[in-house]
Amino acid sequence: MKLTVEQIEKITLLILETLVKKELVSLKTDKASVLKKMTDVFIADIKAEEDLDREVEGILQKHSASIDTERVDYRKMFTMIKTKLARERGIVL
């Protein structure tokens, strides 16, 4: 599921408000700046995962002939490769 920027902003706002309300964080700058940074990080994380997905798709396309011949479960192989690459690159899924 793809999230819109507006949805991401709503999610980050809810997270920030909850953290402040529960006194788990205290802001040293204005709320708008914090929300902007949170949104930027959220979007960057989503983009990193989308880039990783495209890379895994490319890898699997290069090996599509052997995948078809050996009747490998495509989804399972996709998940295995994605998990391995994410771990190697420090991407949290």
N, C-alpha and C positions, 0 to 999 in steps of 0.2 A: 504494500500500500504506500503510495506516495503522499507525502504531507505537503500542504501548501505553506508558504511563508507565514500566512495568517494563523494557520493551525499551530505552527511551531512557536510563534509569538505567544499564543494563548497558553500553550503547554509550559513555556518558560515562565510566563507570568504566574501561573498556578504554582509552579515549583518554588519560585522566589517568595511568593506570598506565604506559602506553607512554611518554608524555612524561617522566615522572619517571624511569623505568628508563633511558631513553636520555640522561638528564641535560639535556633540552632546556628544562626548567622546574624551578624550585625553589619550594616552597610557603612563603609567608610567613604562612599561617594553617592551620588544621586542614583535613584532607582532606575531611571532611564538608561544610564550608562551601563549599569549592571545587566539590565535586560538585553541591551544591544550586544554585549559581550557574550551572554549566555546563548542568545539566538545565533550569533556567528559561530560559536563552538558547536552547537547542535547541527547547524547546516553543514559545517565542515565535516563532522562525523558521518552524516548521512551521505555526503558526496564521496567520502573515502570508501564507504561500504559499496556504493554504487559503482565506483571505479574498480573495486576488487571483484564485484560480480561480473563486470564486463571482461576483466582479465581472465577470470575462470572460464567464462563462456568461450573466449578465444582459445584457451588451452584445450578445452574439450572439443572444439570444432576441428582443431588440428589433428586430434586423435579419433575423430568420429568414425572412421572406417573400422578401426580395431574395437571401438566401443560397440558398434553394431554387430560385428562378427563374433565377439566374445560374449554378447548379450549382457553387458554390464549395466547395472541400474544407474541411469544418468543422474537422477536426483541424489542418490547416495554418493556417487563420484563427485558431483558438484559440491556437496556439503563437505566431503573429506578434503578436497583441494582448497576450498575457501577457508576452512578451519586452519589448515596447515599454513597457508600464506598469511592469514591474519595473525597467527601466533608468531611467525617469523618477523612480521613487520610491526608488531606491537599494537595491532588494531583490536579494540575490544568490540566483540559482536553482541 
